[in-house]
Amino acid sequence: MATRSFVRSSDSPGKHPDSVRLLPWSNGDGNPCYLLGDGTGYVSRVADEIESLQLEMADDLTGHADDLLGCQRVSNRELRFLARGLTDSLRDVRRVADSRGARLCAAERSSGCVDGREA
């Protein structure tokens, strides 16, 4: 059974959270972690920094993959290592996209917009 971890933001006590945010890390069992809060607290800022770092690392790895795949003398070990890195990076980028997409949908719902149109 999957266990989800929740972190409640204490930066705005008494205020109902606007959304639940998928965080860019997992708990010790590899299950997703979520943040309940208004998106302005310390944990949100740390999550933003980690997401930015993950996207930057994905860019760097993509550049490395381009270089490595352009070489004629690449070993199977190097290709497997590259594939592992790309797989991990793709998983991170997918999590960032899912998290940001969910927050965009929540923002649209709270503003009364549906698919970019007024409801």
C-alpha positions, 0 to 999 in steps of 0.5 A: 500500500502506497503511503503519502507524506504531507507537510503542512505549511505553518507560515500562514496559521489559520488560513485554509491552503489554496492547494496541495503541491506535489513536492520534488522529492519522495519519502524514504519509501519512494512515495510522493510527498505533498505540501499543504499550504498557500505556496509562500512558505519556506518549504515552498521556496525550497521546493522551487529551488530544487525544481529549478536545480532539477531542470538545470541538471536535465539541461546539462545532462541533455547536452552531455548526452548529445556530446556522448552520442556523437562519439564513435567510441562509446562503451556499453557501460557509458551508454548504460550510465547515460541511460540511467541518468536520463531516466532519473532526470526524466522522472524528475522533470515529469514530477516538476511538470505534474506539480506545476500543471496541478497548481495551474489548474488549481489557480484557474479553478480558484480564479473562476476560469476553466480552460482559460475562459471565465466560468 
